[in-house]
Amino acid sequence: MSDETPDSLIPYDEIVQDALRAVVGRVLGEIQKTGNLPGGHHFYITFKTRGAGVDIPQHLIERFPDEMTIVIQNRFWDLKVAKDYFEIGLSFNQVPAKLHIPFSAITSFVDPAVDFALQFHAEVEEEGPSPHDEAENDHPIAEPIEDGSNVVSVDFSRKK
């Protein structure tokens, strides 16, 4: 018998991450219903600011180009929770902002009042290749040779 663990054909890590993100959604959904946090509960939610589907003001992206932690405690408004994301209004230096955060962008959720914490792997939007001029040798010109054979002559010289 081998000591090596075989690669799983079932994506257990993804399934567990999705289930734990559902915990965050359910907790926020309960807060949405009541409009406030019970007792001393408050949340620190860290997320990737450039995660797929994240929509936050540009000045926050500039200030936090990779990751940002928000605190949900006393002053928040318009909390809306959906299956895949939540929206919330918060103030940053006295400036109100609306945030749209998919659960897939969250990297941690902490409720310090009860010493509860979850860590996640976040999906980040990958930037595609940078635009560039088309290479001049990408489209060789093929010309058949007139001797009746199946040989094709290809000219790789630069276009002028």
ABEGO torsion letter per residue (X at the ends): XBABBBBBABBAAAAAAAAAAAAAAAAAAAAAAAGBBBEABBBBBBBBAABBGBBBBAAAAAABAABBBBBBBABBBGBBBBAABBBBBBBBGGBBBBBBBBAAABABBBBAAAGBBBBBBBBBBBBBBBBBBBBAAABBBBBBBAAGBABBBBBABBBX
